[in-house]
Amino acid sequence: MSDALLLERSGKVLTLRLNRPDVRNAFDAALIAQLTEALQQIGADPKVKVVVLAGAGAAFSAGADLQWMRSMASASEAENLADALALAQLMRTLDELPKPTVARVHGATFGGAVGLVACCDIAVASTDARFGLSESRLGLLPAVISPYVIAAIGARQARRWFASAEAFDAATATQIGLVHQTVAPTALDAAVQRQVELLGQAGPLAAAGAKALVRRVAVGGDNATLDRDNAALIARLRVSAEGQEGLSAFLDKRDPNWLGFW
């Protein structure tokens, strides 16, 4: 793994840390590919139960690397399409990762980095975090990350921030739904750890499957089909090994066996 991306294991928790502090963890084609590959491997690793996404140094990520942007400005449309599809694959991989994810957000968080935050299941930010979807100032739009950002903040908010490119603070990010919790910089690590511990109290399969359930219900569709699918899901979970252990532990007033994993 390149030094631009650090993997830090602590028990069943794996932290992916963007490690280009000299450019505020801005990403380029190489980092996008490395992060995508790492997430794909983590998704298939049964030893990992929770993933934390963080940035080294003074920022979470300033978005796109300037040198990368310069090279893509002179590239062909076909080359730009391939490049954008690589970013789309990263966002999709993170959004659908079969593990719960927590974003640890601080400092500059702009452009595509907002997409990374929106793709995580839980986002905790320090009060010094600054956000922005600045693409329109360049005559561009946050097209690739738009499905995830709109899912997080809603269409009405997205219309404002996509068009204006106005920067906003952590309090606003929390208000509009991009961030779940904002804390003082000195409390950020403790707040992230608290979310990790809460995820550790849930059944591993249940914690990982929550996002798939939300995604399916949010899409909607025929109500009768949705009801049947949800009933089938809970029936399947009740008779599963994890469901049986969780129910038995609750009725026996003891801790479920998965707490020992943490």
C-alpha positions in Angstrom: 0.0 0.0 0.0 1.3 3.5 -0.9 2.3 5.9 1.9 -0.5 8.1 0.5 -3.0 5.8 2.2 -2.4 4.3 5.6 -4.2 1.3 7.0 -4.3 1.2 10.8 -5.8 -1.9 12.6 -7.1 -1.9 16.1 -8.8 -5.2 16.8 -11.8 -5.5 14.4 -11.6 -1.8 13.5 -9.6 -0.6 10.5 -8.8 3.1 10.0 -8.1 4.2 6.4 -6.2 7.5 6.7 -5.6 9.7 3.7 -1.9 10.6 4.0 -1.0 13.5 1.8 -0.9 16.3 4.4 1.4 18.5 2.3 -1.6 19.0 -0.1 -4.3 18.7 2.5 -5.0 15.1 1.5 -6.2 16.1 -2.0 -6.7 13.1 -4.1 -5.5 12.2 -7.6 -6.0 9.2 -9.9 -3.5 7.1 -7.9 -5.0 7.7 -4.5 -8.5 7.1 -5.9 -7.3 3.7 -7.3 -5.5 2.8 -4.0 -8.5 3.7 -1.9 -10.9 1.8 -4.1 -8.7 -1.3 -4.0 -8.3 -1.1 -0.2 -12.1 -0.8 0.3 -12.7 -3.8 -2.0 -10.2 -5.9 0.0 -11.7 -4.7 3.3 -15.2 -5.6 2.1 -14.1 -9.2 1.7 -12.2 -9.4 5.0 -14.2 -11.1 7.8 -11.7 -9.8 10.4 -12.8 -6.2 9.8 -16.1 -5.2 11.4 -15.9 -1.3 11.3 -14.1 1.1 9.0 -13.1 4.6 10.0 -12.1 7.1 7.2 -9.8 9.9 8.3 -7.3 12.4 7.0 -3.7 13.0 8.3 -2.5 16.5 9.2 -4.6 19.6 9.2 -7.5 18.5 6.9 -9.8 15.6 6.1 -9.3 16.3 2.3 -9.3 19.4 0.2 -10.8 17.5 -2.7 -9.1 17.2 -6.1 -5.4 17.7 -6.4 -4.5 20.8 -8.4 -1.9 19.0 -10.6 -4.4 16.2 -11.3 -7.1 18.8 -12.3 -4.6 20.5 -14.6 -3.7 17.3 -16.3 -7.4 16.4 -16.8 -8.2 19.9 -18.2 -5.9 19.1 -21.1 -7.0 15.5 -21.5 -9.6 14.3 -24.1 -13.3 13.8 -23.2 -12.8 10.0 -23.4 -9.9 10.3 -20.9 -12.0 12.5 -18.6 -14.8 9.9 -18.8 -12.5 7.1 -17.7 -11.2 9.3 -14.9 -14.7 10.2 -13.7 -15.8 6.6 -13.8 -12.9 5.7 -11.6 -14.1 8.2 -9.0 -17.7 6.9 -9.4 -16.4 3.4 -8.6 -14.7 4.7 -5.5 -17.9 6.4 -4.2 -20.0 3.4 -5.1 -17.6 1.0 -3.4 -17.6 3.1 -0.2 -21.3 3.6 -0.2 -22.1 -0.1 -0.6 -19.2 -1.4 1.5 -20.6 -4.4 3.5 -19.2 -2.9 6.7 -20.4 0.0 8.8 -18.3 3.1 8.1 -17.5 6.2 10.2 -16.0 9.4 8.8 -13.7 11.4 11.1 -13.9 14.9 9.6 -11.7 17.9 10.4 -10.3 20.9 8.6 -10.9 21.4 4.9 -13.4 19.1 3.3 -14.2 20.2 -0.2 -15.5 18.8 -3.5 -15.1 15.1 -3.8 -14.3 14.8 -0.1 -17.8 15.9 0.7 -18.8 12.8 -1.4 -16.7 10.6 0.8 -18.4 11.9 3.9 -21.8 11.4 2.4 -21.0 7.8 1.5 -20.1 6.9 5.1 -22.8 5.6 7.4 -21.8 7.9 10.3 -20.0 11.3 10.0 -18.5 13.0 13.0 -16.9 16.4 12.5 -14.9 18.8 14.6 -16.0 22.4 14.9 -13.0 23.5 12.8 -14.2 21.6 9.7 -15.1 23.6 6.6 -17.1 22.2 3.8 -17.7 23.3 0.2 -19.0 22.0 -3.1 -17.0 24.5 -5.1 -17.2 22.9 -8.5 -19.6 25.5 -10.0 -16.9 28.2 -9.5 -14.8 26.3 -12.1 -17.7 25.9 -14.5 -18.2 22.3 -13.3 -20.7 20.4 -11.2 -20.4 17.8 -8.5 -22.0 15.3 -10.8 -20.2 12.0 -9.7 -20.8 12.6 -6.0 -24.3 14.0 -6.4 -26.3 10.8 -5.7 -24.7 10.4 -2.3 -24.7 14.1 -1.3 -28.3 14.5 -2.4 -29.2 11.4 -0.4 -27.6 12.9 2.7 -28.8 16.5 2.5 -31.9 16.4 0.3 -32.7 18.0 -3.1 -33.6 21.4 -1.7 -30.4 21.9 0.1 -28.4 20.4 -2.8 -29.8 22.9 -5.2 -28.4 25.7 -3.1 -25.0 24.4 -2.3 -24.4 22.9 -5.8 -25.2 26.2 -7.5 -23.6 28.7 -5.1 -20.4 26.8 -4.3 -20.6 28.7 -0.9 -18.4 27.2 1.8 -20.2 26.2 5.1 -19.1 25.3 8.6 -19.6 22.2 10.6 -22.7 23.5 12.3 -24.4 24.0 9.0 -23.2 20.6 7.8 -24.9 19.0 10.8 -28.1 21.1 10.3 -28.5 20.0 6.7 -27.8 16.3 7.4 -24.3 15.9 5.9 -22.8 15.4 9.4 -24.4 13.6 12.3 -22.4 15.1 15.2 -20.1 18.1 15.7 -17.7 18.2 18.6 -14.7 20.3 19.7 -11.4 19.3 18.0 -10.1 17.9 21.2 -13.1 15.6 21.5 -13.1 14.3 18.0 -11.3 11.1 18.6 -13.4 10.3 21.6 -16.6 10.9 19.7 -15.5 8.7 16.8 -14.5 6.0 19.3 -18.0 6.2 20.9 -19.6 5.5 17.5 -17.3 2.6 16.9 -18.2 1.2 20.4 -21.9 1.6 19.6 -21.5 -0.3 16.4 -19.6 -3.0 18.3 -22.7 -3.6 20.5 -24.8 -4.4 17.4 -24.7 -7.7 15.7 -22.0 -7.6 13.1 -24.2 -8.7 10.3 -27.0 -6.4 11.4 -24.7 -3.4 11.6 -23.3 -4.1 8.1 -26.8 -4.8 6.6 -28.4 -1.7 7.9 -27.3 0.4 4.9 -28.7 -2.1 2.4 -32.1 -2.1 4.2 -32.2 1.7 4.2 -31.2 1.9 0.5 -33.8 -0.6 -0.5 -36.6 1.1 1.4 -35.6 4.6 0.3 -35.9 3.5 -3.3 -39.5 2.6 -2.6 -41.6 0.8 -5.2 -44.7 -1.4 -4.8 -45.9 -1.4 -1.2 -47.0 -5.0 -1.2 -43.6 -6.1 -2.5 -41.8 -3.9 0.0 -43.8 -5.4 2.9 -43.1 -8.9 1.7 -39.4 -8.2 1.4 -39.2 -6.6 4.8 -41.1 -9.4 6.4 -38.9 -12.0 4.7 -35.8 -10.1 5.9 -36.8 -10.1 9.6 -38.0 -13.7 9.5 -34.6 -14.7 8.0 -32.7 -12.7 10.6 -34.7 -14.2 13.5 -33.7 -17.7 12.6 -30.1 -16.8 11.7 -27.3 -17.7 14.1 -26.8 -14.0 14.9 -30.5 -13.4 15.5 -30.9 -16.4 17.6 -27.9 -15.4 19.8 -29.1 -11.8 20.1 -32.6 -12.8 21.1 -31.4 -15.5 23.5 -28.9 -13.1 25.1 -31.7 -10.5 25.6 -34.1 -13.0 27.2 -31.3 -14.5 29.3 -30.2 -11.0 30.4 -26.6 -11.6 29.3 -24.2 -10.1 26.7 -24.4 -11.5 23.2 -21.2 -13.4 22.1 -20.2 -10.9 19.5 -19.2 -8.3 22.2 -16.1 -10.4 22.7 -15.0 -9.5 19.2 -14.2 -6.0 20.3 
